[in-house]
């Protein structure tokens, strides 16, 4: 055998071995993937949305609700809680626009006032999961935006840490200096402002912090981190660790996607240049008169515009303004008050909203053309009794060192959706300028057992 033939045969043998090794790896990866998806698959008792005529499929445009829970292992064991018993710290509705290779993300603040079917009254939307698991959260978002919620993915705190670590960390622009408790609340995570590579533990600290810019700023960071992780996974470095990622996802998430669904999505995502558009649901502060509970009341116009943008992507007929429950109920929307069938399904306001008039061009554009939340400029204050998680020697913005008291923030005037009226934080009266406080609360005495129960 000549030298050239030996070289050729050597190359052939090496290539065969590589192909065999690749085949074994692909087969192993396929099995790992299938097992991972199957073990984390958790269907809901929610049937096809009434807003759809046919079942949703990932081959067409669809929506998925991303739920981040405050679950951790030590707390679950201590309080004997299951995955469905926790509240959601983050809630993002993602709409996959398969026609335009675009994913639109809507961050829904955790304190958003929304109708909870399980309780038959309005409450904070993050309580829905605690009362009825993913299906209750999906239903609450459907009623808020009048769009079908087709799928869900739920991830816990540990999951975020492990996912970021499994892809080798993510580059992120930390908006301000941070000093936060670690995942197990037995240490601190300290970060300086600026662009840097974050580990899983550091990423968790970034998306949990709300001492400087409230829950609204945290919501923006959560969406930015979701995009950063997705982009890292798509990169060559992330794909090389896909088997580790599958195992992490299997251990820390629950979802109602089938293996076939996820394989189709992974293939689509890997071979297409996907863009992201994101926004946070706009709104105003609202304090409940009965017990002083804080809520975030979504902006009517932004709800309406977002609803119709998402429905257009899903190729569903546009919403009429009073198809949205909040717009239909208007000032009759009061937390913890039982809502009867007439109010839920038949009540109709006499005046059509100005933003539904023909020819009106919304300043929100398609709902995603909004500026990022700026905590220094915003007049939305959020809750003022958040637990201080900073150390005694750390003071950032409106943070106070532990052991020191601060004067309670002034509860000033905030404006409603149309720019008129006030939302007085002292008494919880949501005034849109059309009626008096007595008229607003007429007949709204509550006997709800939950009237004094809030987070």
N, C-alpha and C positions, 0 to 999 in steps of 0.2 A: 504493500500500500504506500503510495507516494505521500510525501509530506503534506501536499495540498489536500488530498483526500482525508488525511487524519485531522487536519484543521477543520475541514467542512463537517466531518462526523462529530468532532468535539463540539462545534457550534450547534449542530442539530440536537445533540444529547442535552446540552445546557438549556436550549430553548424548550425542549420537551419537559425537562425537570421544572423549568420556570412555569410552564403552562400547567403542569400537574399541581405544582404548589399553589398557583393562582386559583386553579379549580377547587382545590381543597379549601382554600381560604374563602372563596366566594360561597361555596356550599356551607361552610361553617358560619359565615356571616349571614347567609340566608336563613339558616336555622336559628341563629341568635336573634335575628330580626323578628322572625315569625314568633318565636317564644316570647320575646320582649313585648311585642304588640299584643299578643294573646293574654299575657299575664297582667298587662296594664289596662286591658279593655274592660270597660264597665258601662254597659248600656244604661240608659235612663228609662223611666216609665213614661217619658214624654213621647207621645205619638207625633206623626207629621204635623207641622204647624198648620193651623187653620188659615194662615196667610198664604199658603202654597196650595196649588191645585194638584201637583205631583210631588213625589218624594224627591228630596234633594240628592244630588250626586256630585262627587268631586270632579267629574268630567266637565261639568258646567260651573258657572259662578256659584259660590255658596258663602255662608257665614260660619264662623266658629268663635265661640266665646271662650276667651282665655281667662282662667280663674287662678289667682294666686292666693293661697290660704295662709293663715297665721299658725298653721299646724307645725309642731315639732315633737319629736319622740318623747322627750322628758315631760312635756305638758300633757301629751296624750295619755301617758301612763299614770301620771299623778292625778288627773281629773277623770280618768276612765272614759276618754272620748274617742270616737271613731272619726274617720276622714270627713264624713258628712256633717259632723257636729261643729265644725269650725266656721268662723266668719271669713269672708274674703277681704284681704288687704288690697287686692288689685283686681280690676275687672276691665278687660279690653275686648271690644267686639272687632274682630278682623273680618273684612269682606274681601274675598278672593275674586278679583275681576279677571276671569280667564280670557276675555276678549281683548283686554288691553295689557295683559301681563303686569297687573298692578295689585297691590294689597293695601287696602285702606283700613287704618286703625283708629278706633274711637275709644279713648280712655274715659271711663265713667267713674267719677269720684265716688268713693265708698259711702259718703254720707248723702248721696243723691236720694231725694224723696221719690219713692216709687211704690206702686201697688203690689202687695204681696198676696197672692191668691190663697196661700195656705192660712194666712191670718185674717183675710178679708178686710184689710185696712192698709193705709199708706204708712210706710216705715222707711228706715234707711235700707238702701238696696243691698248693702253688704250683709244684712241679717237674713236675706232670703236663703242663702246656702245653709246657714245654721238651722233654719226651720224646715228645709226640704231638699237639701243637697243640690247638685248641679241642675236638676230639672226645674227646681224652684227659681234658681238664678236665671236660667234661660227664659222662663216664663216672664219674670220681672222685666228683663231687658226687652222682650217682645212687646210687652204692654207699654213700656216707656217710649220706644221708638217706632212701634207699629211696623216692624220688619221681622221676617222669620229668622230664628236662631237655629241653625241646622245641626251644628256639632258643638262639642265643648272639649276643652283640655284643662285639667286641674293640676297644678303643680304646688308642692309645698316648699317651705323655706330651705330645707336640706337639699331639695332637688335643684334649686337655683345654684347653690354653692357647688354641687357636684357637676352640674352641666357646664358651668363656666370653667371649672378646673379640667374637665374632660377634654375641652377644646384648647387647652393651654392658656386660658385667660383671655380677656378682651380689652381692647384699647377703648378708653372712655374719657370724656372731658368732665372731670369732677367740678361742679359749679361753684363750690365754696369749701372752706376748711371744714372737716367733719371729725367728730369724736363721738362714736356710737358704741352701744353694747354689742358684743359679738353674738354669734348665733345661739350660744348656750347661756347668755347673760352672766358669764363668769369672767369676762375680760373686756378689753376695749379695742376698737378699730379706729385708728387715727389716720386721716388722709388730708393731704394738702390740695388746695385748688389747682386745677390744671389737667392737661392731657397726660394720661399715664396708663400703664398696663395693670389691670385689676385681676386679682385672684378671685375665687368664688366667694370667700368670706368678705372680701372688700366690696365686691359687687353687691352682696346682700346688704351690707351697711349703707351703701349709696342709695339703694331703692327703698330702704326702710325709713331713712331719715326724713323727718318733716318738722324739725324744730325751727328751721330758718324760714322755709318757704311754704309750709303747710302741706296738706294732702294734695293740693292742686299741683304744686311743684314736684312732689313725689310722683304723681301720675305721669308727668312729662318724662321724668327720668326713667320710669318703668318702660315706657314705650321706646325710648332711645336705647335702653339696654336690650330689649327684645330684638330690635333691628341689628344691634351690634353682634349679638349672639348668632342670629340667623346668617349674617354676612360672614362671620367667622367660620361657621359650619360649612358654608358653601366654598370657602377658600380651600386650597390644597392642604393646608395644615390641618384644618378641621376635618376634612374628608378622610385623612389618613388615620384619624382616631375614631372613625365612625362606629366601630364595634364597641369601644368603651362608652361612647355616647348612647348607643342603644341600651346597654345595660343600665346606665344611669337613669335614662328616661323610663325604663321599665320599672325601676325601683321607686321612683319618686313622682310619677304622674298617673293620672287616670283620664280616660278619654272614651269616646264612643265611635272612633274610627275603626274600620276593619283593616286587616293586614293588606288586603287588596287596595283599599282606599289610600293607605299611607305609601304603598309602593308606587302608586300612580302619582301621588303628590310629590314624592321624592324625585321621581324621574322628571316630572314637569319642572320642578324647582331647580334641579341640577343643570338642565339643558336650556333654560330660558333666562333672559336677563330681566329679573323682577325688580320693579320700583316700589317704593313705599310712600304713602301719604298718610299723615297722622294729624289728629286734632284731639283736643280735650273738650268734653261737653261743657259749654259755657253756662253760667248760672249766677245766682245771688245767695247771700246768707239768709237763713230763715231760722228763727227761734220759736219753738212751740210754747204757747202761752201757758199750757197746763203745768209743765214741769221744767221748762227752760231748756229742753233738749235741742241740740243744734242739728240742722239739716241743710243740705245744699239743694236749692230749688233750681232745676234746669231751666234754661232760657227757652221760652216757647218757640221763638223763631228759629233758633239753632236746632231744636228738636225736629221741627217741621222740614227744614232744609236737608238735614242729615237723613231723615226718613226717606225723602224722595230721591236723594242721590243713591242711597243703598238699594232702594226698590228698583231704580232704573238699571243698576248693574245686574240685579237678579232678574231683570225683564218681567217685573210685576207692575201692575197698574199703579200710578202715583196715589199717595195718600191725600184725602181731603183733610182739611185742618182738624175737624172734629172726629176723625178716625183715631186721633191720638188722645188717649184718656186724659192726660194732664190738660190739654187745650180744651177738651169738652167740659171738664169739671171746673176749671178756672178757680175761683175763690172758694168753691165748696170743698176744695182739696185740703183736708186737715189731717194731720198725723193721728193715728190710733183710733180714728172714728170708723165704725162699721159702715160699709158702703152697700146699699141694697141694689138689687138688680136694675131697678129703674135708673138710678144714678149712673150705674156702670154701663148700661147699654142704650138707654133711650133719651136721657136728658140732653137737650141741645141749647146752647147759648143763643141769644137773640142777635148778637152782633158778630159778624165775621171778622177775624183778625186782619189788620191792615196788610200784613205780609203775605196774605193769601189772595190779595186782589190781583187781577189780571194786569200784567205789565210791570209789576213790582220787581225790582232787582235787589236782592238781599245783599247787604254788606258782607255776609258770610260766604258769598259766592256759592260753591257747591257744598259748603259746610266744612271743607277741609282747608279753605283759604283763610285761616285764622292765625293770628300771631301767637307765639308761644307765651305761656303764662309767665308774667313778670311780677314776682312777689313784692318788689319795691314800688311798683306802680299800681297794682291792683287794689281795689277797695273791698275785695272779698276777704274777710278776715279769718273765716274758719273757726273751729273750736278754740276756746281760750283756756281750756283746762287740761291740755295735753300733759302727759307725764314727762317730767324733765329727765332726759336721759344723759345729760352732760355731766362731766366731772366738775368738782368744785373750782378747779383752776382754769376752766375753759369757758369763755364767753364769746358767743358769735351772734352778732345782730341783736335779736330780741330774746336771746337765751339768757337765763339767769343761773348763776352758780347754785349748786345744791346748798341748802341751809340758809339761803338768803331769800327774803320775800320781795316780791315786786308788786307795784301797784297794778291792779287789774286794767287791762287795756281799755281805753275809752271805746264805748260802743256807739259808734257814730252812725251817720246816715248812709244807707246804701240804696242804689236805684234799681228799679225793676226792669223787666225785659224791654219795655218801651221807653225807658229813660225817665219815666215820671213816677211820682209817689215815693214812699220810703218803706224800708223794711226795718222797723224799729226793733233793735236787738234786746231792749229791756223787757218788752212785753210779748214778743213773738208775733205781733200782728203784721201780716203781710198785706200792705196797702198798695193797691194799684191805682189809687186815685179815683175810684168809682163808687166807693161806699164807705160808711163809717165802720168803726171797730165793732159796734153793737150789731150792725147788720151782718158783718162778716162772720161773727161767731153765733148768730142767732140759731138756736136749736142744736148747738154742737156740744152740749154737756156730755162728757164721756163716762162710761162705766167700765171701760176696758181695764182688764187686769194688768195690761202692759203699759198703762199710761205713765207709770213712773219708772219704766224699765228701758234704759237706752245705754248705748256705748258712746 
